[in-house]
Amino acid sequence: MSQPASPPRDDRQRAAKLRASLVRTLVQLWPYIWPSDRADLKRRVMIAMVLLLGAKLATIAVPFTFKYATDALAGQASGDAPWLGWVVAAPIVMTLAYGGMRIVMAGLTQLRDGLFAKVAMHAVRRLALLTFEHMHMLSLRFHLERKTGGLTRVLERGRNGIEVIVRMVILQLVPTVVEVALITAVLLWQFDWRYVVVILLTVAIYMGYTYYATEWRINIRRKMNDSDTDANTKAIDSLLNYETVKYFTAEERETRRYDRSMERYEDASVRSYTSLAVLNAGQAAIFTAGLTATMVMCAYGIRNGTNTVGDFVMINAMMIQLYQPLNFMGMVYREIKQAVTDIEVMFQILARDPEIKDRPGAPALKISAGSVRFDNVSFAYEPDRPILKGISFEVPAGRTIAVVGPSGAGKSTISRLLFRFYDIKGGRILIDGQDIRDVSQVSLREAIGMVPQDTVLFNDTIRYNIRYGRWEATDAEVEEAARLAQIDDFIRKSPKGYETEVGERGLKLSGGEKQRVAIARTILKAPPILILDEATSALDSHTERDIQDALDRVSQNRTTLVIAHRLSTIVGADEIIVLDGGRIAERGTHPQLLAMGGLYASMWNRQREAEAARETLELVGDSDTAPNRNPPPVADDELELPRAAPRVVAPIDVAE
């Protein structure tokens, strides 16, 4: 692998941007290293700087003790009798001083690092918390466009990158600059200008080589990170969809897919380690050349009588002493550059403004009755694909309004807009006459309860997931909410009761059990406004009636908006709004809409036909095993859309 003579123009431009990013990063990091509200951390920083200076002075003293011990030994070897007593004791004293200085140097350095660790990790924690909080502030659109695995890797590498920058700059870069300056001054005082020229030339070539080689490696590192993120994302995505993989016997396909990502990561990693070897070999060669040059000059000085053997030992020790901070300079530069690369996506996320913001001084939503009104509302996820086209309706306080329609009509969009996950493009959404864009998002969402069709639970206990609706609720209130949601009996029969773990995304529970946990969570929240997005879709008919009764009790004196896919669940709504193509096609009560004979009546009849076909198939199956059993008649109000339409009837897709 050959190293380019100089980076291409694009690389130089990127390097300039990264330097600017590093400066901005250091400026942004300083308030966390020197926090205005933490006097104890400030004291740690100041003590660490004092220890740093003491450690470097001890470091500079080490070569001098080595020189004096060597000169003393050389004097003893010459047999100079008048000085015999001194030369016997001096090597021992200087050797003890040499060992003592090294102990002092190491002790002060480690004490400095230990004191500063709390400062560094405090900065890492605060910035990681800031990023995590900012991710929650970003819009739903942002999270739908991202993959969870990729975001967690960005957060992880960014957190590690921040730690590298904080520790490297304070614990490596600053001490290295101090040490290089001290060693240069000592060499100029102890030897002559030629040594300083050789040293400065060595440092310049060393740093220049390190810079260009690091710029060359930075793209390799970025590709390795991208491959790592891609492989990690695919692994998480596949494991989260474990059941789906099993349904379609796709284990081998998922393994090949993951292996292709790991193959790219392997290739990028090999290039990264190879380039690191090239960098280290070049640095070693440059420094060795400088070390050899200074020692050759000192050897000539010894032959000419201008230097002693102690000077020869000292120059070697000084150069070795110089090599350590110089090597750190290369490592610091490389690690900081790589850390900036690792956290550049993280800072892009931090720099991204939330799509949905509270207006300055936005007041809290004041609920008096709880009426909801959509006034000529228009909305589009993409400009060229409008979803809602000027719809207007009102949900009076304490009443229940249902929204139905074919797939893509905009039903679920209505609930997202009411929660203000997106801002509308035209019109207004009012709650008790207050535009939801004029009130704080927190107060708006505190006033609304949601039971979604697709319930996702935290990987924690059932009690934790129910209590999420109102965190300060007592255990008795949690259990009462579970009882109303018809899940208390199931929980108590479990070995661990309310402390039962639900698993990743609630996979240890059935669909109906997850749905009832979500209902209990919303019952516990007890909001003045309810949104039910087919809240009983995952339940059997018997349990559905019990849950529906519970929801009816909870809905009393509350404004309720029902997003319905199964029409049998909303026949008792005060008004049913039928959406089609982003507009209100029909509205009225269940009997009125059936009498119209329009879209709603067509949907209702097709659902009844699908249910009748399902029952026919069930009767045929029953006749083979129980020919004398007469099935009970099915009332019209018990007909519902089946969970899986039979193949003899064209499937009806009325779900959004």
Secondary structure as GFF3:
##gff-version 3
##sequence-region A 1 656
A	DSSP	alpha_helix	9	33	.	.	.	ID=ss1
A	DSSP	alpha_helix	39	77	.	.	.	ID=ss2
A	DSSP	three_ten_helix	81	83	.	.	.	ID=ss3
A	DSSP	alpha_helix	84	137	.	.	.	ID=ss4
A	DSSP	alpha_helix	140	145	.	.	.	ID=ss5
A	DSSP	alpha_helix	148	168	.	.	.	ID=ss6
A	DSSP	pi_helix	169	173	.	.	.	ID=ss7
A	DSSP	alpha_helix	174	190	.	.	.	ID=ss8
A	DSSP	alpha_helix	193	240	.	.	.	ID=ss9
A	DSSP	alpha_helix	242	247	.	.	.	ID=ss10
A	DSSP	alpha_helix	251	304	.	.	.	ID=ss11
A	DSSP	alpha_helix	309	351	.	.	.	ID=ss12
A	DSSP	beta_strand	372	382	.	.	.	ID=ss13
A	DSSP	beta_strand	385	395	.	.	.	ID=ss14
A	DSSP	beta_strand	400	404	.	.	.	ID=ss15
A	DSSP	alpha_helix	411	418	.	.	.	ID=ss16
A	DSSP	beta_strand	426	431	.	.	.	ID=ss17
A	DSSP	beta_strand	434	435	.	.	.	ID=ss18
A	DSSP	three_ten_helix	436	438	.	.	.	ID=ss19
A	DSSP	alpha_helix	441	446	.	.	.	ID=ss20
A	DSSP	beta_strand	448	451	.	.	.	ID=ss21
A	DSSP	alpha_helix	462	467	.	.	.	ID=ss22
A	DSSP	alpha_helix	475	484	.	.	.	ID=ss23
A	DSSP	alpha_helix	488	493	.	.	.	ID=ss24
A	DSSP	three_ten_helix	497	499	.	.	.	ID=ss25
A	DSSP	three_ten_helix	504	506	.	.	.	ID=ss26
A	DSSP	alpha_helix	511	525	.	.	.	ID=ss27
A	DSSP	beta_strand	529	533	.	.	.	ID=ss28
A	DSSP	alpha_helix	541	555	.	.	.	ID=ss29
A	DSSP	beta_strand	559	563	.	.	.	ID=ss30
A	DSSP	three_ten_helix	567	569	.	.	.	ID=ss31
A	DSSP	beta_strand	575	580	.	.	.	ID=ss32
A	DSSP	beta_strand	583	588	.	.	.	ID=ss33
A	DSSP	alpha_helix	590	596	.	.	.	ID=ss34
A	DSSP	alpha_helix	599	625	.	.	.	ID=ss35
A	DSSP	three_ten_helix	636	638	.	.	.	ID=ss36
###
